[in-house]
Amino acid sequence: MASIKEVAKRAGVGAGTVSRALNGTGYVADETKERILAAAREMDYKPNALAKNLFRNRTGIIGIVIPDMENPFFGKLLKNMEIELYKHGYKALICNTIEISNREQDFIDMLKENVMDGIITGAHSLKNDAYQNVNKPIVAMDRDLGPSIPLIHSDHKKGGRLAAELLLRAGCKNVLQFGGAFRVHTPSNDRHTEFIRVMEEGGASVTTVEMAWNMMEYDYYRRLMMKYMDIYQNIDGVFTTDVGALYCLNMAIQKGIRVPQDLHIVGYDAVDMTRLFTPELTAVAQNVPALAKHCVDTMMDLLNGKEVEMEQIIDVSIQEGGTV
């Protein structure tokens, strides 16, 4: 592969002029620039990524911190974030924080030490003040880290309302919902409070089971659903995340409970796996590609010194299925 000096020789200019033309970092006459670009194409010149990033005082790496990449929602979110970052010439450095809470702090330390250019975080293993006074770009997904850090999240309040309206239209009167740890407020918790409000206004009773904080393993969902589906045998509706909803569906089938005739189930997220079952899961759908794009676009704007919208709310919708 040709070097920058060889491109400069072919174009009849200095190496510095080639660098300015290719990086857009200084004035180069249009005719000269066209000659340089033509020489670069002819010689198949590709700028060294490390050298380019050093020139820009960048690493070309963005850290992404999530609770658990095995969870299908976060798996899809990671996929879409990595795709969006790559479009901007960035690579992703990823970690999950389940059972290893110090990894989130490790990423913050790495950001301070210039190992990466920014962090997109959706994990909750550290207190919010861990992100304060970090003079580097940080974007929060579904986690309010304070007024100085941009927050991107779904319209969870609308999601809770849509779920409640589905179950009320189905005639539910005694509903069980599973939610995150309410002692720690996150935007996603708004769906549970709104769900309760709308259901009770509609004359239904809601029993809420608080799930363990930052716990997302499949076996945890299985044990939780098995326990409470046995305790609350007179329920006619369930509202929970997709994974929990699928376990409820499976247990109902095993117990001979007809879905949706006797039990109505609404999931939350609408990940792809919910359409692999019969009946397909009715769920509130988060727009994962849009969440990922907003997070990455906001990060790029921060890196380029642009002003950003500090709270960005992404719309949700209903995935029609056969469980309501």
N, C-alpha and C positions, 0 to 999 in steps of 0.2 A: 504494500500500500504506500502511496506517495506521501512525502512529508510536506509540511507547510513551506519549507524552503524550496522544495522542487516545484510546488505550485507557483511560488513567487517568481522563480526563474522563468517558468513557462510564460507567465503573464507579463514579465518584464518590470516587476515592481519589487519593493522590499517586503520582507516577511511581516513587518508591522502593519503594512497596508492591507495585506491579505487577512490578517487577524481582525482588523477593524471592519473590513468588508463582510466577512463571514459572521462576525458576532454582532454587527450593528452597533459598535461602541464608539464610532467617530465618523467624521465626514470622509467620504470617498466619492470622487466624481462618478457620475452614472456610467460613463463610457469605460472607465477603469474598473468599476465594479462588475460590469457585464463581462469584461475580459477575464477577470479573476474567477467569476462563477463558471465561465466556459472552461477555463483551465482546470478547475477543481472537478468538474464533471468528466472531462476527458481523461483525467488521471485517477478517477475514482477516489478522490480525497475525502476522508471522513475525519472530522475533528475529534481529537482525543477527549472523551467525556470528562475524565479526571482533570485534565488541563483546563477545559472550558469551565468546569465548576470552580476550580481554584481561582480562575480569573474573575468569576462573578462572586467569589467568597461564599460559595454554596457547596453543599455536599451532594445534592441531587437525591436526597433520601428524606422521606416523610415517615414518621412513626405512627402506627395505628394501634391503639390500645383498646381491647374489647374484653368482656368477661370470659367468653368461651367460644372459640372458633368452631367447636363441634356442634353448637346450637345452629339449626338451619337458618334462622333469621340472620345471625351474625356471619355465618358462612357466606350467604348471598351478599350481604353488605360488604364484606371484605373483597369478594370477587369484583363487585362493581366499583369500589374505591380504587382497587389496583388498576383496573382498566382506565378509569378517569385520570389517575396520576400518570400513567404511562403516556397518555395523550399529551400531557404537558412536559414530558421528558423526565419524569421523576420515578423513582423506585420506592416500593413500600417495605418498611421494616415492621414486622407484626409480632405482637405478643398477646396471649390471653392471661387473665389474672386469676382465674379460678384456682384456689388452693395455694397460689404463689403470689401473695399480695405485694411483696417487695419489688416485683417486676415492674409495676407501674411507677414506683419511685425510681427504679433504675432507668427507665425511659426518660423521666424528667431530668435526671442527672446527666444522661447522655445528650439531651437537648442543650442543657447549660454548657456542656463541654464541646459543643459544635460537632457532635457525631452525626446529627441530623439537623434539618432545617426547620422542622415544625412537628407538632403532634396533633393528630385527630384522635380524640378520646371519647369512648362510650362506656368506660369501665367505672366502677364505683368502690374500689377497694381502699382508696385513700380519702382523707378529709379534703374538702374543697380548698383549704388554705395551702395545700401542697402545690397548687398551680399558681398561687399568687406571687407577684414579684419575680416572675420568670419573664425576662425581657426577650422573648422569642414568640413566634406565631403559634397560637394554640386555638383549636376549634373544638367545641364540645358538641357531641351528638347525644341528645336525650339526657343531658346532665347540666344543670345550671351551676356554673362555676363562678358566677358573679358578673357584674355589669361590664367588666372590661374584656370578657371572653365571649366571642360569638357563640350563640346557641342555635342549633338546628334540630328540629324534632317534628314528628308527625302531629296532626291535630287530634291528640288523644281524647280531648274532651268530646269532640264530635264522634270519635270511635266508640266511646262508652255509650253515647246517646243512641247511635245506630244499633248497637248490640241490644240495648234495652228495648228499643222499638220493635226489633225483630221478635224478641221473646214475648213481649206484650201482645203483639198481633197474633202470635201462636197460642195465646190464652194462658200463658204461664202465670202461676200465682205463688209458687214457692221455689225460689231460685237459689242456687249455690254458685258463688263466684270465688275464684282463687286469685289473689293479688300479691304484689310485691310487698316488701317491708314498708309499712306506712309511716314508721318513725323517721324514715329518711325520704324527704320529698324529692321526687324527680318528675319531669313533665309527664312521663308515662303513667304515673299514679292518678293523674286527672281522669283517666278513663274509668277507674273504679269508683271514684266519688260521684262522677256524673252518672254512671250506670245505676248506682244506688238511688240517686235523686229521682231519675226518670222512672225507675221501676216502682218506687214507693208512691210517687205521684199517680202512677197507673193502678195503684191498689195491690201491688204484689209485695211479698215479703222476700228480703234478701239476706242470706247468711254468707258472711265473708270469711274465708279462711286465709290468714296471712301466711305467706310462704317465707321460707328462710331467706335471709339477705344474701344476694350474690350467689345463689345456688341454682344451677341450670342443668345438672346431669340428668340423663334420661332415667336412670334408676330412681333418682329422687322423685321425679314426676310420677313414676309408676307406683312407688310406695305411698306417696301422698294421695293420689287418686283412689287407690285401693282402700286406704284407711277411711277416707271421708265418704266415699260412695257407699261404704258399709254402714257408717254412722247415720248419714242422712238418706234414708231409704224412701222418704216421701216427697222428694224433690221432683219437679217437672221441667226444670231447666238448669243448664250449666253454662257459665261464661268463664273462659280461661284462655291461656295461650294455646297455640296450635298443638304443641307436644302434649300438654295436659289434656286438651280436648280429644285428641286421638286415643289416648289411654282411656278416657271416659267412654268413648265410643266402643272400644274393644271390650271393656268390662261390661258394658250394657249388653253387648251381643252375647257374651259368655253367660250372663245372668238371665237371658231370655227377655230382656227389656227392649221393647220395640222403639227404634229411633226412625222418624220423629214422632210416631204416634203417641208413645208414653213418655218419652224424654226428648227434650229439645236441647241441642248443643250448639253454641257459637264459639268459634275460636278467635284468636287475635294474631295477626301478622299475615295469614294467607300465604305461607311458603309453599313451594312447589309440591312437597310431599303430601300436602293435604288433598291433592287430587288423585292420589294413588289408591285411595280406599273407597269402599262402597258401603254406604253412600258417601259421596264426596262431602268434605266438611264445609259448612257455611261459616264464613269468617269475615272479620273486619280486615281489610287489606291495607297494609302500609306500602307506600310507593318506594320500594328499596332503591331502584335506580335513581330516582329523583333525590332521595336522601343522600346517596353517595355523591351525586354530582354537585349538590349544594355544598356539601362539606369540602370537597376538593376545590371547587371554584372559589369558595371563601378563603381557603388556605392560600391559593395562588394570588388572590387579591391582597391578602396580608403580606405575603412575601414581596409583592411589587409595590407596597406602600400605599395601596388604595383604601379608601373608606369602604366599610362593609356594613350591611344591615346586621344589627346585633342579635335579633331574634328572627328566625326564619321558620315558618310553620308550613309543613307539607300536608296537602289534603289526603284524606283516606276515603275508602270506598267499601262496598260490600261485594265479597266473592259469593255468588249464589252457589248453593250446594243442596244437599238433601238431608241435612240434620236439623232443620227447623220447620 
